[in-house]
Amino acid sequence: KNEVEQSPQNLTAQEGEFITINCSYSVGISALHWLQQHPGGGIVSLFMLSSGKKKHGRLIATINIQEKHSSLHITASHPRDSAVYICAVGGTSYGKLTFGQGTILTVHP
Amino acid sequence: EAQVTQNPRYLITVTGKKLTVTCSQNMNHEYMSWYRQDPGLGLRQIYYSMNVEATDKGDVPEGYKVSRKEKRNFPLILESPSPNQTSLYFCASSRTGKLSPLHFGNGTRLTVT
């Protein structure tokens, strides 16, 4: 079993839909990162969380430390949101990062 | 402009020919790290550095070396590349290795024949 599990692996949506991507982890963590990677492109950090909830524009990230679970929400999705979304957890041994396998999101107009 | 710069972007080499992929950041970040990305396996950490002269192994360090002699640079060295090191490599930095957002370079696509 992987230490970091994302679901779903693939997600297709229509423009305007509300989207949720989930990340579950099995180890103690210091922080959780949500990353975005566009096709052929580099990787951009969306959020870094150690507790609670963060919001940036149409994106919201939450984390529940007790349940070892985080969610990334996209409100009013748009085709430009089409990308791979990756969850990464930083362990209690600072510096090490473990990644989920990524969620491929496609938003159709 | 704050950035992490990797070079080269693309590299094709032959088995056994030593190579270095450079990574430089201009944000005075303490933490730097290398990752490889492979289809079906996702991103995996190779090495990381919490500060100058402090490096540690990630999950897949075999076949790689790193050094951190100065804060801004963190080169990845493949002393004897093999075809199974064909991959997309990313360097990243953050202010600290603890609770700081990551900044990624644009990636280096390496092919070893």
Backbone of each chain as ProteinMPNN parsed JSONL, in Angstrom:
{"seq_chain_A": "KNEVEQSPQNLTAQEGEFITINCSYSVGISALHWLQQHPGGGIVSLFMLSSGKKKHGRLIATINIQEKHSSLHITASHPRDSAVYICAVGGTSYGKLTFGQGTILTVHP", "coords_chain_A": {"N_chain_A": [[0.866, -1.186, 0.0], [0.598, 2.165, -0.911], [2.103, 5.027, 0.672], [0.879, 7.444, 0.277], [-2.148, 8.108, -1.072], [-4.124, 8.979, -3.811], [-7.327, 10.031, -4.976], [-9.942, 10.682, -7.354], [-8.08, 8.732, -9.86], [-8.345, 9.581, -12.444], [-10.297, 12.232, -13.74], [-13.066, 13.633, -15.187], [-14.767, 16.527, -16.176], [-17.427, 18.89, -16.702], [-17.314, 22.247, -17.808], [-17.652, 24.614, -15.244], [-18.474, 22.927, -13.246], [-18.249, 21.709, -9.825], [-15.365, 20.506, -8.312], [-13.7, 17.836, -6.673], [-10.76, 16.565, -5.324], [-9.114, 13.953, -3.727], [-6.849, 13.103, -1.051], [-5.197, 10.732, 0.771], [-3.209, 9.688, 3.503], [-0.749, 7.686, 5.208], [1.123, 8.068, 7.118], [2.708, 9.95, 9.803], [2.732, 13.475, 9.449], [4.418, 16.585, 8.608], [3.673, 18.584, 6.93], [1.475, 19.166, 4.136], [1.403, 19.21, 0.646], [-0.163, 20.615, -2.197], [0.099, 20.276, -5.62], [0.331, 21.442, -9.028], [0.428, 20.342, -12.358], [0.734, 21.161, -15.628], [0.114, 19.768, -18.915], [3.091, 18.758, -20.422], [4.386, 20.685, -19.051], [5.862, 22.561, -16.347], [5.969, 22.247, -12.74], [3.802, 23.558, -10.351], [3.374, 25.007, -7.201], [0.445, 24.86, -5.365], [-0.79, 24.907, -2.805], [0.345, 24.816, 0.576], [-0.134, 23.025, 3.445], [-0.598, 22.689, 6.951], [-2.55, 22.451, 8.738], [-6.144, 22.81, 9.024], [-7.641, 24.952, 6.652], [-7.225, 26.394, 3.401], [-7.578, 29.025, 1.011], [-7.524, 30.053, -2.356], [-8.398, 32.103, -4.726], [-10.408, 30.321, -6.906], [-9.792, 27.945, -5.812], [-9.697, 25.646, -3.13], [-8.241, 24.223, -0.296], [-8.234, 21.633, 2.067], [-7.417, 20.087, 5.194], [-7.458, 17.262, 7.319], [-6.051, 16.368, 10.083], [-6.36, 14.37, 12.015], [-7.818, 12.395, 10.686], [-6.095, 11.868, 8.669], [-6.246, 12.968, 6.027], [-6.754, 14.884, 3.074], [-8.302, 17.346, 1.016], [-8.701, 18.751, -2.226], [-10.43, 21.32, -3.639], [-12.098, 22.594, -6.478], [-13.839, 25.287, -7.486], [-16.416, 26.247, -9.788], [-15.277, 25.149, -12.252], [-12.917, 25.342, -14.995], [-11.836, 25.012, -18.418], [-9.07, 25.65, -18.449], [-8.212, 24.684, -16.065], [-7.548, 22.107, -16.487], [-5.28, 19.634, -15.876], [-2.617, 17.853, -14.205], [-2.995, 16.991, -10.851], [-1.247, 16.912, -7.902], [-0.592, 15.416, -4.83], [1.521, 15.858, -2.064], [3.342, 14.719, 0.718], [5.064, 15.919, 3.512], [7.212, 14.418, 5.696], [7.553, 13.759, 9.273], [10.192, 13.687, 9.676], [11.969, 16.144, 8.715], [12.251, 17.397, 5.415], [12.093, 15.13, 3.78], [9.982, 14.062, 1.168], [6.971, 12.596, 0.102], [5.088, 11.43, -2.605], [1.768, 11.43, -3.986], [0.14, 9.555, -6.629], [-0.952, 11.199, -8.444], [-3.676, 13.043, -9.952], [-5.437, 13.084, -12.874], [-6.99, 15.686, -14.358], [-9.553, 16.647, -16.495], [-11.243, 19.217, -17.977], [-14.045, 19.925, -19.756], [-15.251, 22.234, -22.242]], "CA_chain_A": [[0.0, 0.0, 0.0], [1.373, 3.39, -0.946], [1.93, 5.889, 1.83], [0.018, 8.548, -0.142], [-3.111, 7.64, -2.07], [-5.014, 9.998, -4.336], [-8.489, 9.57, -5.724], [-9.764, 9.596, -8.313], [-6.875, 8.837, -10.686], [-8.774, 10.366, -13.598], [-11.524, 12.952, -13.474], [-13.54, 14.447, -16.307], [-15.841, 17.407, -15.728], [-17.893, 19.945, -17.597], [-17.012, 23.592, -17.323], [-18.582, 25.12, -14.248], [-18.715, 21.958, -12.181], [-17.451, 21.705, -8.601], [-14.476, 19.34, -8.392], [-12.985, 17.465, -5.45], [-9.703, 15.558, -5.425], [-8.817, 13.51, -2.366], [-5.513, 12.587, -0.745], [-5.101, 10.074, 2.071], [-1.833, 9.3, 3.798], [-0.727, 6.718, 6.304], [2.221, 8.369, 8.033], [2.649, 11.263, 10.423], [3.276, 14.463, 8.52], [4.635, 17.949, 9.075], [2.937, 19.452, 6.013], [0.966, 18.536, 2.92], [1.454, 20.133, -0.491], [-0.907, 20.352, -3.422], [0.861, 20.759, -6.77], [-0.348, 21.381, -10.322], [1.345, 20.162, -13.488], [0.066, 21.181, -16.916], [0.752, 18.878, -19.89], [4.353, 19.252, -20.965], [4.846, 21.85, -18.317], [6.506, 22.42, -15.051], [5.157, 21.986, -11.555], [3.528, 24.774, -9.593], [2.816, 24.767, -5.879], [-0.838, 25.532, -5.14], [-1.004, 25.093, -1.378], [1.071, 24.066, 1.595], [-1.028, 23.0, 4.602], [-0.288, 21.842, 8.099], [-3.817, 22.284, 9.45], [-7.243, 23.673, 8.618], [-8.17, 25.21, 5.309], [-6.693, 27.557, 2.704], [-8.337, 29.364, -0.195], [-6.869, 30.975, -3.277], [-9.271, 32.205, -5.888], [-11.421, 29.258, -6.985], [-9.233, 26.729, -5.224], [-9.759, 25.508, -1.68], [-7.598, 23.008, 0.193], [-8.503, 21.346, 3.472], [-6.708, 18.938, 5.739], [-7.916, 16.746, 8.603], [-4.869, 15.653, 10.572], [-6.774, 13.154, 12.747], [-8.246, 11.397, 9.709], [-5.013, 11.729, 7.683], [-6.93, 13.157, 4.762], [-6.816, 16.244, 2.554], [-9.065, 17.506, -0.216], [-8.528, 19.952, -3.045], [-11.682, 21.641, -4.311], [-12.081, 23.648, -7.495], [-15.195, 25.762, -7.744], [-16.634, 26.816, -11.12], [-14.124, 24.677, -13.026], [-12.692, 25.937, -16.319], [-10.882, 24.189, -19.186], [-7.655, 25.904, -18.119], [-7.872, 23.912, -14.872], [-7.121, 20.773, -16.921], [-3.885, 19.447, -15.463], [-2.431, 16.798, -13.206], [-2.911, 17.533, -9.503], [-0.405, 15.989, -7.147], [-0.5, 15.612, -3.391], [2.818, 15.435, -1.54], [3.39, 14.899, 2.164], [6.353, 16.058, 4.163], [7.181, 13.623, 6.913], [8.015, 14.397, 10.504], [11.613, 13.873, 9.41], [11.879, 17.261, 7.772], [13.031, 17.334, 4.193], [11.625, 14.049, 2.919], [8.666, 14.251, 0.573], [6.398, 11.43, -0.567], [4.079, 11.937, -3.516], [0.702, 10.61, -4.539], [0.361, 9.207, -8.038], [-1.511, 12.267, -9.279], [-5.039, 12.962, -10.501], [-5.522, 13.762, -14.171], [-8.272, 16.385, -14.477], [-9.898, 17.224, -17.794], [-12.47, 20.004, -17.923], [-14.532, 20.202, -21.115], [-16.07, 23.461, -22.348]], "C_chain_A": [[0.899, 1.232, 0.0], [1.096, 4.225, 0.286], [0.964, 7.035, 1.534], [-0.866, 8.065, -1.287], [-4.014, 8.785, -2.496], [-6.199, 9.352, -5.027], [-9.31, 10.766, -6.181], [-8.44, 9.75, -9.08], [-7.136, 9.678, -11.923], [-10.119, 10.996, -13.288], [-11.857, 13.815, -14.681], [-14.739, 15.251, -15.837], [-16.254, 18.349, -16.842], [-17.58, 21.289, -16.961], [-18.094, 24.057, -16.348], [-18.841, 24.177, -13.087], [-17.783, 22.17, -10.994], [-16.659, 20.392, -8.562], [-13.812, 19.104, -7.043], [-11.984, 16.362, -5.766], [-9.256, 15.236, -4.006], [-7.406, 12.951, -2.24], [-5.544, 12.0, 0.656], [-3.669, 9.606, 2.282], [-1.812, 8.468, 5.071], [0.359, 7.004, 7.335], [1.983, 9.715, 8.709], [3.299, 12.28, 9.52], [3.531, 15.786, 9.231], [3.846, 18.93, 8.214], [2.483, 18.654, 4.809], [0.933, 19.595, 1.823], [0.503, 19.666, -1.58], [-0.173, 21.058, -4.569], [0.024, 20.608, -8.037], [0.688, 21.258, -11.426], [0.523, 20.133, -14.776], [0.81, 20.286, -17.894], [2.012, 19.497, -20.472], [4.977, 20.37, -20.173], [5.503, 21.53, -17.005], [5.484, 22.226, -13.942], [5.034, 23.273, -10.753], [2.924, 24.378, -8.244], [1.527, 25.559, -5.728], [-1.021, 25.883, -3.669], [0.034, 24.299, -0.589], [0.254, 24.186, 2.875], [-0.412, 22.199, 5.726], [-1.524, 21.638, 8.962], [-4.87, 23.139, 8.763], [-7.513, 23.751, 7.133], [-7.47, 26.434, 4.728], [-7.481, 27.769, 1.42], [-7.516, 30.322, -1.036], [-7.687, 31.006, -4.548], [-10.356, 31.144, -5.857], [-10.965, 27.955, -6.353], [-9.297, 26.787, -3.706], [-9.091, 24.192, -1.308], [-7.903, 22.866, 1.666], [-7.678, 20.156, 3.908], [-7.309, 18.576, 7.087], [-6.805, 15.845, 9.128], [-5.263, 14.339, 11.256], [-7.148, 12.035, 11.789], [-7.191, 11.148, 8.634], [-5.587, 11.876, 6.258], [-6.937, 14.635, 4.383], [-7.648, 16.24, 1.281], [-8.687, 18.804, -0.898], [-9.839, 20.153, -3.801], [-11.439, 22.734, -5.345], [-13.527, 24.04, -7.752], [-15.255, 26.363, -9.149], [-15.476, 26.447, -12.054], [-14.128, 25.246, -14.448], [-11.73, 25.048, -17.081], [-9.42, 24.44, -18.847], [-7.238, 25.226, -16.818], [-7.414, 22.502, -15.225], [-5.63, 20.627, -16.681], [-3.811, 18.181, -14.611], [-2.25, 17.468, -11.854], [-2.261, 16.478, -8.61], [-0.378, 16.401, -5.686], [0.872, 15.117, -2.936], [2.842, 15.683, -0.041], [4.831, 14.986, 2.637], [6.292, 15.338, 5.492], [7.649, 14.406, 8.129], [9.535, 14.497, 10.513], [11.718, 14.928, 8.319], [12.793, 17.061, 6.566], [12.558, 16.251, 3.255], [10.204, 14.357, 2.435], [8.223, 12.958, -0.096], [5.182, 11.9, -1.357], [2.972, 10.922, -3.77], [0.939, 10.417, -6.031], [-0.224, 10.243, -8.991], [-2.925, 11.973, -9.738], [-5.071, 13.764, -11.793], [-6.917, 14.352, -14.312], [-8.425, 16.95, -15.884], [-11.234, 17.927, -17.645], [-12.866, 20.368, -19.343], [-15.377, 21.46, -21.13], [-17.549, 23.123, -22.465]], "O_chain_A": [[1.834, 1.337, 0.794], [0.018, 4.155, 0.876], [0.304, 7.539, 2.442], [-0.372, 7.664, -2.341], [-4.597, 9.476, -1.661], [-6.089, 8.263, -5.592], [-9.374, 11.771, -5.472], [-7.764, 10.773, -8.961], [-6.256, 10.4, -12.394], [-10.976, 10.379, -12.654], [-11.043, 14.618, -15.136], [-15.628, 14.716, -15.175], [-15.513, 18.569, -17.8], [-17.582, 21.438, -15.739], [-19.289, 23.909, -16.604], [-19.372, 24.589, -12.056], [-16.691, 22.724, -11.124], [-17.217, 19.312, -8.755], [-13.413, 20.046, -6.359], [-12.321, 15.358, -6.394], [-9.045, 16.133, -3.188], [-6.847, 12.402, -3.19], [-5.88, 12.691, 1.617], [-3.002, 9.18, 1.34], [-2.723, 8.532, 5.897], [0.502, 6.268, 8.312], [1.166, 10.516, 8.255], [4.313, 11.988, 8.886], [2.963, 16.077, 10.284], [3.404, 19.973, 8.694], [3.037, 17.599, 4.5], [0.496, 20.725, 2.042], [0.384, 18.47, -1.849], [0.131, 22.25, -4.504], [-0.869, 19.765, -8.113], [1.693, 21.969, -11.436], [-0.274, 19.222, -15.0], [2.009, 20.06, -17.732], [1.992, 20.628, -20.957], [5.988, 20.941, -20.582], [5.669, 20.371, -16.622], [4.289, 22.063, -14.192], [6.014, 23.977, -10.51], [2.059, 23.505, -8.177], [1.505, 26.772, -5.934], [-1.365, 27.015, -3.329], [0.524, 23.259, -1.031], [-0.024, 25.29, 3.343], [0.215, 21.165, 5.499], [-1.548, 20.754, 9.819], [-4.549, 24.067, 8.021], [-7.601, 22.732, 6.447], [-7.158, 27.386, 5.444], [-7.986, 26.82, 0.82], [-6.902, 31.261, -0.531], [-7.674, 30.066, -5.342], [-11.133, 31.067, -4.905], [-11.699, 26.966, -6.368], [-9.002, 27.807, -3.082], [-9.347, 23.163, -1.933], [-7.844, 23.833, 2.425], [-7.289, 19.32, 3.093], [-7.629, 19.447, 7.896], [-6.64, 14.711, 8.678], [-4.586, 13.323, 11.098], [-6.841, 10.869, 12.036], [-7.387, 10.293, 7.771], [-5.416, 10.998, 5.412], [-7.099, 15.515, 5.229], [-7.69, 15.244, 0.559], [-8.396, 19.811, -0.253], [-10.298, 19.26, -4.514], [-10.675, 23.671, -5.114], [-14.337, 23.22, -8.183], [-14.271, 26.917, -9.639], [-14.785, 27.321, -12.578], [-15.17, 25.579, -15.013], [-10.887, 24.391, -16.471], [-8.605, 23.523, -18.948], [-6.051, 25.19, -16.493], [-6.941, 21.773, -14.353], [-4.821, 21.389, -17.209], [-4.822, 17.534, -14.34], [-1.455, 18.397, -11.715], [-2.674, 15.318, -8.576], [-0.17, 17.566, -5.349], [1.33, 14.065, -3.381], [2.41, 16.738, 0.421], [5.694, 14.22, 2.21], [5.423, 15.614, 6.318], [8.081, 15.554, 8.027], [10.106, 15.291, 11.26], [11.57, 14.624, 7.135], [13.937, 16.622, 6.685], [12.613, 16.431, 2.039], [9.357, 14.841, 3.186], [9.009, 12.303, -0.781], [4.355, 12.663, -0.857], [3.207, 9.714, -3.769], [1.826, 11.037, -6.618], [-0.016, 10.169, -10.202], [-3.323, 10.818, -9.893], [-4.774, 14.959, -11.81], [-7.906, 13.622, -14.377], [-7.541, 17.64, -16.393], [-12.228, 17.323, -17.242], [-12.115, 21.039, -20.051], [-16.119, 21.739, -20.189], [-18.383, 24.023, -22.563]]}, "seq_chain_B": "EAQVTQNPRYLITVTGKKLTVTCSQNMNHEYMSWYRQDPGLGLRQIYYSMNVEATDKGDVPEGYKVSRKEKRNFPLILESPSPNQTSLYFCASSRTGKLSPLHFGNGTRLTVT", "coords_chain_B": {"N_chain_B": [[13.696, 38.312, -11.024], [12.229, 35.821, -9.027], [13.38, 32.568, -9.067], [13.876, 29.071, -9.93], [16.392, 27.541, -11.574], [17.091, 25.168, -13.945], [19.475, 23.288, -15.763], [20.727, 21.153, -18.361], [17.674, 21.632, -20.369], [16.98, 19.54, -21.995], [18.561, 16.418, -22.521], [20.505, 14.075, -24.099], [22.291, 11.16, -23.778], [24.91, 8.676, -23.538], [25.227, 5.371, -22.185], [27.131, 5.209, -19.245], [28.575, 7.584, -19.527], [29.622, 10.205, -17.734], [27.578, 12.739, -16.258], [26.27, 15.985, -15.419], [23.551, 17.637, -13.994], [22.486, 20.836, -13.583], [21.28, 22.951, -10.928], [19.956, 25.924, -9.796], [19.081, 28.468, -7.505], [17.668, 31.689, -6.796], [16.686, 32.748, -4.475], [17.645, 32.656, -1.963], [17.098, 30.334, -0.556], [17.021, 27.789, 1.941], [16.502, 25.071, 1.642], [16.816, 22.5, -0.741], [16.056, 20.204, -3.395], [15.958, 17.126, -5.278], [14.046, 15.416, -7.769], [12.657, 12.643, -9.553], [10.536, 11.906, -12.306], [8.429, 9.493, -13.481], [6.445, 7.69, -15.86], [3.55, 6.195, -14.57], [4.771, 5.818, -12.135], [4.999, 8.231, -10.938], [6.155, 11.107, -9.097], [9.286, 10.924, -7.477], [11.476, 11.25, -4.751], [14.92, 12.028, -4.901], [17.376, 13.064, -3.725], [17.882, 15.339, -0.984], [18.541, 18.575, 0.475], [19.068, 20.247, 3.412], [20.501, 22.454, 4.025], [23.574, 24.274, 3.381], [26.209, 22.007, 2.806], [24.767, 19.911, 3.918], [23.271, 17.09, 3.155], [20.853, 14.588, 2.24], [19.556, 11.277, 1.689], [16.833, 10.558, -0.493], [14.037, 8.692, -1.585], [14.942, 7.253, -3.798], [17.931, 7.089, -4.231], [19.993, 5.67, -5.47], [22.646, 5.462, -7.736], [22.976, 8.139, -8.113], [24.556, 11.267, -7.284], [24.974, 14.099, -5.149], [25.815, 17.509, -4.342], [26.279, 20.195, -2.034], [27.688, 22.854, -1.917], [27.477, 25.56, -1.885], [24.877, 27.916, -1.116], [23.072, 28.539, -3.192], [23.272, 26.652, -5.231], [22.692, 23.303, -6.379], [23.76, 20.717, -7.649], [23.019, 17.775, -9.606], [24.507, 14.716, -9.998], [25.336, 12.196, -12.245], [27.274, 9.597, -12.237], [27.805, 7.301, -13.728], [25.759, 6.913, -15.973], [22.785, 4.985, -16.615], [20.426, 3.233, -18.745], [18.045, 2.95, -17.233], [17.881, 5.273, -15.873], [16.79, 7.093, -17.471], [14.551, 9.665, -17.622], [12.311, 12.25, -16.381], [13.498, 14.99, -14.767], [13.248, 16.983, -11.838], [14.133, 19.862, -10.048], [13.78, 21.447, -6.888], [13.126, 24.126, -4.571], [12.848, 25.535, -1.258], [12.066, 27.934, 1.313], [12.621, 26.962, 3.898], [13.082, 23.522, 4.943], [10.845, 22.768, 6.136], [8.014, 24.053, 6.864], [7.327, 25.371, 4.352], [6.39, 26.691, 1.164], [6.995, 25.012, -1.986], [9.223, 25.644, -4.701], [9.575, 24.99, -8.026], [11.916, 23.961, -10.544], [12.045, 24.031, -14.206], [12.363, 21.527, -15.213], [14.258, 18.716, -16.458], [14.708, 16.765, -19.198], [15.967, 13.678, -19.5], [17.621, 11.355, -21.498], [19.028, 8.226, -21.655], [20.983, 6.223, -23.592]], "CA_chain_B": [[12.572, 37.386, -10.862], [12.547, 34.66, -8.206], [13.221, 31.364, -9.872], [14.765, 27.926, -9.853], [16.855, 27.33, -12.954], [17.725, 23.883, -14.226], [20.087, 23.126, -17.079], [19.976, 21.591, -19.538], [16.272, 21.221, -20.418], [16.964, 18.232, -22.643], [19.898, 15.833, -22.596], [20.611, 12.7, -24.583], [23.652, 10.715, -23.548], [25.111, 7.23, -23.668], [25.508, 4.649, -20.949], [28.466, 5.313, -18.672], [29.219, 8.888, -19.69], [29.281, 11.049, -16.58], [26.908, 13.998, -16.573], [25.791, 16.808, -14.315], [22.41, 18.523, -14.229], [22.645, 21.919, -12.622], [20.09, 23.582, -10.363], [20.341, 27.138, -9.094], [17.955, 29.303, -7.079], [18.098, 33.049, -6.445], [15.78, 33.197, -3.416], [18.318, 32.432, -0.677], [16.409, 29.246, 0.121], [17.872, 26.823, 2.632], [16.166, 23.703, 1.248], [16.769, 22.144, -2.154], [15.782, 18.779, -3.531], [15.845, 16.576, -6.627], [13.021, 14.403, -7.962], [12.473, 12.128, -10.905], [9.143, 11.613, -12.606], [8.314, 8.415, -14.463], [5.06, 7.274, -16.092], [3.081, 5.117, -13.719], [5.431, 5.851, -10.812], [4.863, 9.565, -10.378], [7.351, 11.8, -8.621], [10.005, 10.298, -6.375], [12.572, 12.098, -4.283], [16.236, 11.413, -5.065], [18.183, 13.607, -2.631], [17.511, 16.673, -0.559], [19.543, 19.286, 1.26], [18.434, 21.203, 4.323], [21.329, 23.669, 4.031], [24.908, 24.043, 2.822], [26.953, 20.86, 3.342], [23.843, 18.978, 4.576], [22.467, 16.391, 2.157], [20.292, 13.326, 2.702], [18.942, 10.462, 0.656], [15.402, 10.406, -0.606], [13.573, 7.315, -1.769], [15.613, 6.57, -4.914], [19.235, 7.743, -4.404], [20.999, 4.827, -6.092], [23.119, 5.905, -9.044], [23.052, 9.597, -8.14], [25.292, 11.99, -6.256], [24.69, 15.529, -5.081], [26.671, 18.278, -3.439], [25.718, 21.521, -1.718], [28.842, 23.629, -1.446], [26.998, 26.918, -1.693], [23.446, 27.889, -0.875], [22.233, 28.696, -4.364], [23.438, 25.593, -6.23], [22.52, 21.922, -5.915], [23.862, 19.895, -8.859], [22.755, 16.326, -9.586], [25.573, 14.077, -10.753], [25.206, 10.79, -12.595], [28.673, 9.238, -12.533], [27.789, 6.293, -14.787], [24.322, 6.787, -16.273], [22.27, 3.767, -17.235], [19.121, 3.49, -19.379], [16.934, 3.068, -16.274], [17.853, 6.638, -15.346], [16.021, 7.915, -18.409], [13.451, 10.173, -16.817], [12.144, 13.695, -16.288], [14.036, 15.38, -13.47], [12.889, 18.303, -11.336], [14.767, 20.418, -8.862], [12.883, 22.36, -6.184], [13.693, 24.753, -3.38], [11.912, 26.241, -0.399], [12.769, 28.771, 2.288], [13.165, 25.946, 4.802], [12.568, 22.207, 4.562], [9.79, 22.425, 7.082], [6.67, 24.492, 6.51], [7.464, 26.404, 3.33], [5.988, 26.254, -0.181], [8.048, 24.573, -2.884], [9.391, 26.297, -6.001], [10.16, 23.982, -8.9], [12.511, 24.28, -11.829], [11.239, 23.646, -15.363], [12.553, 20.122, -15.544], [15.286, 18.255, -17.407], [14.353, 15.454, -19.748], [17.206, 12.94, -19.743], [17.546, 10.066, -22.183], [20.292, 7.49, -21.642], [20.872, 5.124, -24.564]], "C_chain_B": [[13.026, 36.174, -10.048], [12.349, 33.395, -9.029], [14.224, 30.285, -9.497], [15.126, 27.561, -11.297], [17.573, 26.002, -13.055], [18.328, 23.921, -15.623], [20.799, 21.795, -17.194], [18.502, 21.212, -19.439], [16.141, 19.829, -21.015], [18.403, 17.729, -22.738], [19.781, 14.398, -23.057], [22.06, 12.293, -24.436], [23.722, 9.199, -23.704], [25.464, 6.634, -22.316], [26.957, 4.853, -20.52], [29.145, 6.657, -18.781], [28.726, 9.85, -18.622], [28.605, 12.337, -17.011], [26.466, 14.693, -15.29], [24.609, 17.639, -14.779], [22.48, 19.608, -13.155], [21.294, 22.452, -12.159], [20.558, 24.78, -9.54], [19.089, 27.913, -8.72], [18.48, 30.644, -6.583], [17.256, 33.622, -5.314], [16.376, 33.02, -2.023], [17.624, 31.332, 0.148], [17.407, 28.288, 0.758], [17.717, 25.424, 2.035], [16.164, 23.558, -0.266], [16.639, 20.639, -2.28], [15.679, 18.402, -4.996], [14.812, 15.464, -6.651], [13.119, 13.876, -9.387], [11.018, 11.747, -11.085], [9.07, 10.611, -13.735], [6.862, 8.02, -14.635], [4.689, 6.089, -15.215], [3.681, 5.088, -12.323], [5.327, 7.22, -10.156], [6.2, 10.174, -10.002], [7.964, 11.038, -7.456], [11.217, 11.142, -6.031], [13.889, 11.341, -4.381], [17.14, 11.792, -3.882], [17.575, 14.939, -2.225], [18.618, 17.263, 0.307], [18.851, 20.327, 2.119], [19.227, 22.512, 4.401], [22.688, 23.315, 3.435], [25.594, 22.903, 3.571], [26.077, 19.874, 4.114], [22.953, 18.348, 3.523], [22.006, 15.052, 2.722], [19.616, 12.603, 1.559], [17.421, 10.558, 0.712], [15.05, 8.945, -0.791], [14.337, 6.542, -2.839], [16.99, 7.175, -5.18], [20.264, 6.947, -5.209], [21.358, 5.341, -7.481], [23.265, 7.414, -9.174], [23.963, 10.108, -7.037], [24.859, 13.438, -6.292], [25.767, 16.191, -4.236], [26.0, 19.625, -3.19], [26.836, 22.348, -1.08], [28.48, 25.09, -1.216], [25.471, 26.891, -1.713], [22.629, 27.851, -2.159], [22.268, 27.51, -5.318], [23.327, 24.195, -5.625], [22.569, 21.008, -7.141], [23.57, 18.419, -8.601], [23.753, 15.665, -10.524], [25.233, 12.611, -10.991], [26.573, 10.338, -13.072], [28.75, 8.222, -13.681], [26.334, 6.024, -15.161], [23.976, 5.457, -16.937], [20.885, 4.058, -17.818], [17.967, 3.62, -18.39], [16.919, 4.411, -15.559], [17.256, 7.621, -16.354], [14.748, 8.351, -17.705], [13.342, 11.685, -16.997], [12.53, 14.098, -14.867], [13.617, 16.805, -13.116], [13.719, 18.627, -10.105], [13.751, 21.348, -8.202], [13.618, 22.969, -4.999], [12.553, 25.305, -2.541], [12.709, 26.968, 0.673], [13.401, 27.913, 3.38], [12.617, 24.601, 4.355], [11.394, 21.792, 5.409], [8.434, 22.892, 6.562], [6.718, 25.636, 5.507], [7.033, 25.865, 1.979], [7.209, 25.922, -1.038], [8.037, 25.388, -4.18], [10.164, 25.331, -6.888], [10.857, 24.615, -10.098], [11.653, 23.727, -12.956], [11.443, 22.208, -15.822], [13.664, 19.888, -16.543], [14.884, 16.877, -17.888], [15.632, 14.763, -20.181], [16.897, 11.615, -20.424], [18.923, 9.447, -22.185], [20.142, 6.284, -22.565], [21.971, 4.092, -24.358]], "O_chain_B": [[14.064, 35.575, -10.331], [11.286, 33.178, -9.611], [15.247, 30.532, -8.859], [14.25, 27.307, -12.123], [18.541, 25.745, -12.339], [17.763, 24.51, -16.543], [21.415, 21.342, -16.23], [18.119, 20.524, -18.493], [15.297, 19.038, -20.594], [19.333, 18.494, -22.996], [19.045, 13.603, -22.473], [22.959, 12.989, -24.908], [22.718, 8.537, -23.966], [25.944, 7.33, -21.42], [27.885, 4.695, -21.314], [30.2, 6.858, -18.18], [27.563, 10.253, -18.614], [28.998, 12.955, -18.0], [26.313, 14.074, -14.237], [24.662, 18.272, -15.834], [22.527, 19.312, -11.961], [20.305, 22.411, -12.891], [21.444, 24.659, -8.694], [18.149, 28.009, -9.509], [19.575, 30.736, -6.029], [17.121, 34.84, -5.197], [15.688, 33.212, -1.02], [17.572, 31.395, 1.376], [18.475, 28.011, 0.211], [18.691, 24.678, 1.934], [15.59, 24.378, -0.982], [17.054, 19.89, -1.395], [15.358, 19.232, -5.847], [14.697, 14.676, -5.712], [13.592, 14.559, -10.295], [10.35, 11.32, -10.143], [9.591, 10.853, -14.824], [6.11, 8.012, -13.66], [5.425, 5.106, -15.132], [3.163, 4.415, -11.432], [5.543, 7.352, -8.952], [7.244, 9.793, -10.532], [7.259, 10.567, -6.563], [11.893, 11.676, -6.91], [13.979, 10.174, -4.001], [17.601, 10.925, -3.139], [16.86, 15.582, -2.994], [19.499, 16.558, 0.799], [18.133, 21.188, 1.609], [18.691, 23.548, 4.794], [22.915, 22.174, 3.032], [25.565, 22.84, 4.8], [26.599, 19.076, 4.892], [22.002, 18.969, 3.047], [22.674, 14.457, 3.567], [19.163, 13.215, 0.592], [16.812, 10.629, 1.779], [15.692, 8.064, -0.218], [14.38, 5.313, -2.8], [17.206, 7.729, -6.258], [21.299, 7.492, -5.591], [20.479, 5.62, -8.297], [23.64, 7.911, -10.236], [24.124, 9.471, -5.996], [24.432, 13.947, -7.328], [26.521, 15.533, -3.52], [25.252, 20.126, -4.029], [26.901, 22.506, 0.139], [29.129, 25.773, -0.424], [24.858, 25.971, -2.253], [21.591, 27.191, -2.206], [21.368, 27.374, -6.147], [23.801, 23.937, -4.519], [21.523, 20.569, -7.622], [23.841, 17.893, -7.522], [23.835, 16.013, -11.702], [24.887, 11.88, -10.062], [26.985, 10.659, -14.187], [29.66, 8.285, -14.507], [25.745, 5.035, -14.725], [24.757, 4.891, -17.703], [20.241, 5.03, -17.423], [17.001, 4.328, -18.671], [16.044, 4.665, -14.73], [17.224, 8.828, -16.115], [13.963, 7.521, -17.247], [14.162, 12.311, -17.668], [11.959, 13.609, -13.893], [13.625, 17.704, -13.957], [13.966, 17.778, -9.248], [12.945, 21.97, -8.894], [14.592, 22.412, -4.494], [11.444, 25.517, -3.031], [13.876, 26.66, 0.913], [14.561, 28.106, 3.743], [11.766, 24.551, 3.468], [10.988, 20.63, 5.414], [7.77, 22.131, 5.858], [6.217, 26.73, 5.769], [7.282, 24.699, 1.674], [8.295, 26.467, -0.847], [6.979, 25.767, -4.684], [11.268, 24.906, -6.547], [10.445, 25.661, -10.597], [10.66, 23.042, -12.712], [10.755, 21.739, -16.728], [13.973, 20.748, -17.368], [14.737, 15.943, -17.1], [16.302, 15.206, -21.114], [16.032, 10.857, -19.986], [19.883, 10.056, -22.657], [19.282, 5.429, -22.349], [22.031, 3.101, -25.085]]}, "name": "protein", "num_of_chains": 2, "seq": "KNEVEQSPQNLTAQEGEFITINCSYSVGISALHWLQQHPGGGIVSLFMLSSGKKKHGRLIATINIQEKHSSLHITASHPRDSAVYICAVGGTSYGKLTFGQGTILTVHPEAQVTQNPRYLITVTGKKLTVTCSQNMNHEYMSWYRQDPGLGLRQIYYSMNVEATDKGDVPEGYKVSRKEKRNFPLILESPSPNQTSLYFCASSRTGKLSPLHFGNGTRLTVT"}
